[in-house]
Amino acid sequence: MRELAYWTATELADAIRAGEVTSLEVTTQLLDRIAADTTVNAIVETRTPQALAAATAADEAANDAAGEVADNVVDPAADRELGPLHGVPMTVKEAFNVAGLRTTWGEPAFAEFVAGWDATVVQRLAAAGAIIVGKSNVHTMLADFGQTTNDLYGRTNNPHDPTRTPGGSGGGGAAALAAGLTYLEFGSDLVGSIRLPASYCGVYGLRPTAGVVPLRGFQPPDAPSPTEPSNSSAADHGSQPGSKAAAESKAAAESAGSPTSAQADSPAPAQVASPVLELEVPQLSVVGPLARSAADLRTALVATGGPVGAREAWRLRPCRRTRLNEFRVGVALDHPAAPVTSEVGAVLSDLMDDLARRGMQIVDSWPTGVEAGEMSEELGFQVELFFALYGGDPNFASLGEILDHERRRMAARERWRTYFEDVDVFLSPTSFTAAPPHDDRPYDQRTISTSQGERPYTDQVFWIAPASWLGLPALSMPAGRTPGGLPVGLQVMGDRHADDTVITFAELVAG
C-alpha cells in the first residue's frame, strides 16, 4: 500500500469521512514534511495555526456525522458539511490571494504585501472542505514556463532529479505533489504553467476551458486590500488596467524575453466595457487543479467552477463515453516543427500500443486545415496583444492586424470544433522533452540539450499552444518514465466545455 503522503485527495477525503485517519493527523504530518524539506523547496508560505485549527474542526464534524449515522439520524444539512474534499490539506500557487499570507509573485518589491481576502477558488475549495496549508513557489512574476525561481524564495527543484527544473511558472505545486508535500494544488496556465510542470514532475494537471473557473483573487500584488471586492465583473479578473500592479507585471514579463517565453501565466486585468475585449483576451489565462489522479482533477474542478454569483446554474457537460474502447481518438506524437526526443517518443509509442491493445480507436491525427507549426507563433501574438491592451506598446499591431489574427483564431477554433464532432479527444506529447536541467542564462541564450542535439528553449511551447490559443480544455497525465527515470507527460485535449470528457479519458487510461 502506498505511503499516506502519496494518497490521492479523493482517497484521503474518503478515509477521513470514514474515520480511518484524522485530518489533524494528516495535516500535522504534512506540515512536518514541509518544514523538514531541504531539497525541493516547493512550499514557500504556510499557515500552521489556521490549518491545524481547521483540521481539528474537520475531525469534529466527521465525528458528529458518524454519530448521526450510528444513531440513524438523517440530517441533510450535516451531510452537506462534509464536502468532497473534507479535511484534505492542500496548497495553492503563490499568486492566489489567501487572507493573512503574502502574495508576492516572487517579486521582492512586493515582499510586504499581505492579502486581506481569499481568492474565489480558495473560498470554494474551503467550502468543499479543503484545508489550505500554504502556498507553492512560482517564477518571478510568473514570467517563465520552463523554470521556477525567484529572489524571494529561491529555486524549486524537480523531486525526480534536483538538478532539473520542475517547469514553470508554477513548478512549486507540481513538485510538491511529486514529493509528498501536498495532496492537491491549484495553479494557473497561460503558456503551459499547469501542464508543463505536471509533465516534468509526473503528476496530473488540468487547464480547464477558458472562463470556467473565476480568476478573482489571482492578481499581481498592489496596495493591500483589507476587504474583498464586490462580485462585479470588474472584480473577477484581477488588477485594474494601468495600475502599478499591471505595469510591474508587464515590465517584469518584457524583461524575461519574447511574449511566448515571458508572461507564462499573468492574469487578465479587470474586465471593462470595451469592444476590443470581445476578442476574449481576458480568457487567455486560466486557473485549474494539479493532482495525483484524474478523479481529483474532476473533484477540484466541480468544487471551483462556475461564474461568481451564479454557480447553481453551472454544470460540466458529462462525458458521453464510459469505456476506453468507445473513445474515438486523434493522435499526433511528433511534428517536424518540434520533434520529440527519442526517449519521450519511445514512452509515448509504448503507451499508444498498450491503449490500442485495450481497444482504443485511433481515427485521426491533426484536424484538416490546421497548421500545427504556426499555433505557437499565433499564441505569442495573442499574449503580446494581451499586454498591449493593458499599458503595453500601443503600436504593437494595427487594428487590421489584430482583426486578421482574431479571424485566424476563430477559424482555427471552428476547425477544431468540427474535428471534435467525430473525435472525442486529441492526444499529443505535453512537451518534446522530459524535464530539462536548470538554466539561469538570459532567456534568449537558453537551449535544451538532447541526445539529438541542441533545441530552442521555446520548443517547450509547441505542444501546449493549441489549447492555450483557443481556450480548450487540456490536461497532462503521466505516460511513463525515460530510461533515466524522468517522467513523460501525455496531453489530452478536448472540445470547449468538454472538460469531463478529457478527465474521463485520463481516468480510463490510468485504469
ChimeraX attribute file (.defattr): number of C-alpha atoms within 10 A of each C-alpha:
attribute: neighborCount
match mode: 1-to-1
recipient: residues
	/A:1	4
	/A:2	6
	/A:3	7
	/A:4	15
	/A:5	18
	/A:6	16
	/A:7	17
	/A:8	20
	/A:9	29
	/A:10	24
	/A:11	15
	/A:12	25
	/A:13	25
	/A:14	17
	/A:15	16
	/A:16	24
	/A:17	24
	/A:18	14
	/A:19	14
	/A:20	10
	/A:21	16
	/A:22	24
	/A:23	30
	/A:24	22
	/A:25	13
	/A:26	20
	/A:27	26
	/A:28	17
	/A:29	15
	/A:30	21
	/A:31	21
	/A:32	13
	/A:33	16
	/A:34	23
	/A:35	14
	/A:36	9
	/A:37	13
	/A:38	9
	/A:39	13
	/A:40	22
	/A:41	23
	/A:42	33
	/A:43	28
	/A:44	21
	/A:45	19
	/A:46	19
	/A:47	15
	/A:48	16
	/A:49	10
	/A:50	14
	/A:51	24
	/A:52	21
	/A:53	12
	/A:54	23
	/A:55	27
	/A:56	18
	/A:57	15
	/A:58	25
	/A:59	21
	/A:60	14
	/A:61	19
	/A:62	24
	/A:63	17
	/A:64	14
	/A:65	22
	/A:66	17
	/A:67	12
	/A:68	15
	/A:69	13
	/A:70	9
	/A:71	9
	/A:72	9
	/A:73	11
	/A:74	11
	/A:75	11
	/A:76	8
	/A:77	8
	/A:78	13
	/A:79	16
	/A:80	13
	/A:81	16
	/A:82	20
	/A:83	17
	/A:84	23
	/A:85	28
	/A:86	29
	/A:87	35
	/A:88	32
	/A:89	31
	/A:90	27
	/A:91	27
	/A:92	29
	/A:93	28
	/A:94	29
	/A:95	29
	/A:96	31
	/A:97	28
	/A:98	27
	/A:99	18
	/A:100	14
	/A:101	21
	/A:102	25
	/A:103	29
	/A:104	26
	/A:105	28
	/A:106	25
	/A:107	22
	/A:108	13
	/A:109	12
	/A:110	18
	/A:111	14
	/A:112	14
	/A:113	17
	/A:114	21
	/A:115	25
	/A:116	17
	/A:117	20
	/A:118	21
	/A:119	24
	/A:120	24
	/A:121	27
	/A:122	23
	/A:123	16
	/A:124	17
	/A:125	26
	/A:126	21
	/A:127	19
	/A:128	23
	/A:129	23
	/A:130	29
	/A:131	26
	/A:132	27
	/A:133	25
	/A:134	23
	/A:135	29
	/A:136	30
	/A:137	34
	/A:138	36
	/A:139	30
	/A:140	26
	/A:141	27
	/A:142	34
	/A:143	31
	/A:144	28
	/A:145	32
	/A:146	31
	/A:147	30
	/A:148	30
	/A:149	26
	/A:150	19
	/A:151	11
	/A:152	17
	/A:153	21
	/A:154	17
	/A:155	23
	/A:156	33
	/A:157	27
	/A:158	32
	/A:159	25
	/A:160	21
	/A:161	17
	/A:162	14
	/A:163	14
	/A:164	20
	/A:165	28
	/A:166	40
	/A:167	35
	/A:168	34
	/A:169	37
	/A:170	39
	/A:171	35
	/A:172	37
	/A:173	38
	/A:174	40
	/A:175	32
	/A:176	30
	/A:177	28
	/A:178	25
	/A:179	21
	/A:180	17
	/A:181	30
	/A:182	36
	/A:183	28
	/A:184	28
	/A:185	27
	/A:186	29
	/A:187	31
	/A:188	32
	/A:189	30
	/A:190	31
	/A:191	37
	/A:192	36
	/A:193	32
	/A:194	34
	/A:195	36
	/A:196	34
	/A:197	34
	/A:198	36
	/A:199	31
	/A:200	33
	/A:201	32
	/A:202	30
	/A:203	25
	/A:204	30
	/A:205	36
	/A:206	34
	/A:207	32
	/A:208	31
	/A:209	24
	/A:210	24
	/A:211	19
	/A:212	24
	/A:213	22
	/A:214	21
	/A:215	29
	/A:216	27
	/A:217	27
	/A:218	30
	/A:219	27
	/A:220	27
	/A:221	31
	/A:222	19
	/A:223	12
	/A:224	14
	/A:225	14
	/A:226	11
	/A:227	11
	/A:228	16
	/A:229	13
	/A:230	9
	/A:231	12
	/A:232	12
	/A:233	13
	/A:234	17
	/A:235	19
	/A:236	24
	/A:237	23
	/A:238	24
	/A:239	24
	/A:240	20
	/A:241	18
	/A:242	14
	/A:243	15
	/A:244	15
	/A:245	20
	/A:246	25
	/A:247	18
	/A:248	18
	/A:249	24
	/A:250	22
	/A:251	15
	/A:252	17
	/A:253	24
	/A:254	18
	/A:255	12
	/A:256	18
	/A:257	16
	/A:258	17
	/A:259	22
	/A:260	24
	/A:261	23
	/A:262	27
	/A:263	30
	/A:264	27
	/A:265	30
	/A:266	31
	/A:267	30
	/A:268	26
	/A:269	29
	/A:270	21
	/A:271	19
	/A:272	13
	/A:273	9
	/A:274	7
	/A:275	7
	/A:276	13
	/A:277	14
	/A:278	9
	/A:279	17
	/A:280	14
	/A:281	18
	/A:282	20
	/A:283	22
	/A:284	24
	/A:285	27
	/A:286	30
	/A:287	30
	/A:288	26
	/A:289	26
	/A:290	31
	/A:291	30
	/A:292	26
	/A:293	23
	/A:294	28
	/A:295	19
	/A:296	25
	/A:297	29
	/A:298	22
	/A:299	17
	/A:300	27
	/A:301	24
	/A:302	20
	/A:303	21
	/A:304	25
	/A:305	22
	/A:306	19
	/A:307	19
	/A:308	16
	/A:309	9
	/A:310	8
	/A:311	11
	/A:312	8
	/A:313	8
	/A:314	12
	/A:315	12
	/A:316	16
	/A:317	12
	/A:318	12
	/A:319	15
	/A:320	13
	/A:321	14
	/A:322	12
	/A:323	13
	/A:324	21
	/A:325	16
	/A:326	13
	/A:327	20
	/A:328	18
	/A:329	22
	/A:330	23
	/A:331	17
	/A:332	13
	/A:333	19
	/A:334	15
	/A:335	13
	/A:336	8
	/A:337	11
	/A:338	20
	/A:339	18
	/A:340	22
	/A:341	17
	/A:342	15
	/A:343	19
	/A:344	26
	/A:345	19
	/A:346	16
	/A:347	19
	/A:348	23
	/A:349	13
	/A:350	13
	/A:351	16
	/A:352	18
	/A:353	11
	/A:354	13
	/A:355	17
	/A:356	14
	/A:357	11
	/A:358	12
	/A:359	13
	/A:360	19
	/A:361	17
	/A:362	17
	/A:363	13
	/A:364	16
	/A:365	16
	/A:366	16
	/A:367	18
	/A:368	11
	/A:369	10
	/A:370	15
	/A:371	10
	/A:372	18
	/A:373	15
	/A:374	13
	/A:375	23
	/A:376	23
	/A:377	17
	/A:378	19
	/A:379	26
	/A:380	21
	/A:381	19
	/A:382	23
	/A:383	27
	/A:384	22
	/A:385	19
	/A:386	25
	/A:387	27
	/A:388	16
	/A:389	17
	/A:390	19
	/A:391	15
	/A:392	18
	/A:393	12
	/A:394	12
	/A:395	8
	/A:396	15
	/A:397	14
	/A:398	10
	/A:399	11
	/A:400	9
	/A:401	11
	/A:402	17
	/A:403	14
	/A:404	12
	/A:405	16
	/A:406	16
	/A:407	13
	/A:408	13
	/A:409	19
	/A:410	14
	/A:411	14
	/A:412	20
	/A:413	21
	/A:414	13
	/A:415	15
	/A:416	24
	/A:417	16
	/A:418	14
	/A:419	21
	/A:420	20
	/A:421	9
	/A:422	13
	/A:423	22
	/A:424	24
	/A:425	23
	/A:426	25
	/A:427	23
	/A:428	23
	/A:429	26
	/A:430	32
	/A:431	28
	/A:432	26
	/A:433	28
	/A:434	29
	/A:435	26
	/A:436	22
	/A:437	19
	/A:438	21
	/A:439	17
	/A:440	10
	/A:441	9
	/A:442	10
	/A:443	17
	/A:444	13
	/A:445	10
	/A:446	15
	/A:447	17
	/A:448	18
	/A:449	14
	/A:450	15
	/A:451	8
	/A:452	10
	/A:453	9
	/A:454	11
	/A:455	17
	/A:456	13
	/A:457	19
	/A:458	19
	/A:459	19
	/A:460	25
	/A:461	26
	/A:462	25
	/A:463	26
	/A:464	28
	/A:465	25
	/A:466	23
	/A:467	28
	/A:468	28
	/A:469	25
	/A:470	23
	/A:471	24
	/A:472	21
	/A:473	25
	/A:474	32
	/A:475	34
	/A:476	34
	/A:477	32
	/A:478	23
	/A:479	25
	/A:480	19
	/A:481	18
	/A:482	17
	/A:483	11
	/A:484	10
	/A:485	11
	/A:486	23
	/A:487	24
	/A:488	31
	/A:489	33
	/A:490	27
	/A:491	28
	/A:492	27
	/A:493	29
	/A:494	27
	/A:495	26
	/A:496	20
	/A:497	20
	/A:498	23
	/A:499	27
	/A:500	22
	/A:501	25
	/A:502	26
	/A:503	27
	/A:504	21
	/A:505	23
	/A:506	23
	/A:507	17
	/A:508	14
	/A:509	18
	/A:510	12
	/A:511	7
